[in-house]
Amino acid sequence: ATQQGLHEPPGAARAYLQHEAGASFDAPRVDAFLREGPKAIEFFTGKTCVQFDMPSVFPDYHAEAPGGLQGGRSMVTRPFDGRELGEHIRHLAPPLPELTVFGMMLGSGKEIWHFMRAFRSPQSFLFVARRLARHFLDVLQHGRGMTLTNGNALAGRLAKAAADIGVPTWLSSPVRELLVEDGRVVGAAVEREGRRLRVDAARGVVLACGGFPHD
């Protein structure tokens, strides 16, 4: 946002979240999110293949609310070529059908703009034709689209980042119980290959259970 000349008034983000959360506003948690969130983004963008873009005009859901803005907050994961995952691409779930066009998920911003103008602009028509041709060719060759966008791109980039540094990934290993000691989550009980295993967390446990559609 700073690189694009977008500057946010001090305290605006906190005011917006407080207005949206209402009686559920959790001040310590929100303050921790606002304080540590930028550090997490810097870590990923500086040390891994997880990269983001920020459309200059991408308003908050309720931009008219106190603290709301017309842009400078929402980020989208940079599109990712699924071929970079190699054989691991078969483990990546496809995008939700209701969010696709012919099975193809569009990236936020420029792609949607071109698709909305496909029959009003020769430039947009050519863009859409190329995008569709590339998608259908990928489906023929690989069984799915390989231009990953939005949540699929984030999952793909996180998977590639983990593989790059040798982080083991356990598939079909559901968590059966969170382990709590002295009021703090310290690990999880995981069922793996018919056995129940205890996994202790050195720093913390992240619950990533689906996106906004599965809230």
C-alpha positions, 0 to 999 in steps of 0.5 A: 500500500505504501508503495502505491502511495496509499496511507491509512489513518492511524487507528482506522483498521482497529475502528473498522474491526471494532465496528464490524465485530460489535459485541464480539470484538476481542481487543487483545486478539485484534491488537495482536493481529494488527501488530503481528500480521505485517510481520507474517507477510514480510516473512512469507514474501521475503523468505518463501515463494508465497507472494501477494498483490494489492489492487489499488481499488479493492474496498472493504466489505463495508467501506462506508463503516467507521474506519472503512476504506476504498482500498489499501487493505485487501491483498490477493495471492499472486497467481501461481503456475501449478506445474511448479508443484510437480507430482504434488499438484494431484493433492491440491483440491480444485477451486469451488465450482461455484467460483469458476467459469468453465472450471477456471477460477479467475483472479481478482482485479484485472482478469474479472475486469477483462471478462466483464468487458469481453464483448465490449473491448477487442483487447479484453476479448483477446485476453479472455480468448487466450485465457480460456484456450490456455485453461482448456489446454491445461485440462487436456494435458493435466486434468485441471487448470494450472493457472492457480488464483486466489485461495487455490494459489495461496494453497499451492504457494504454501505447499511449494514453500513447505516442499522447498524447505523440507517440511513434511506434509501428512495427508489423510491424517485428521486431528482428533483432539487439540492438546491443552495444558494450563489453558494453552494449546500445545499440540494435537492428537493426530490419527495417521495410518491407523495410529493415534499420534501426539504432535507437540507444537514448538511455537503454536497450532494453526487451524486452517479449516476452509475459507470464507465459504466454509466459515 
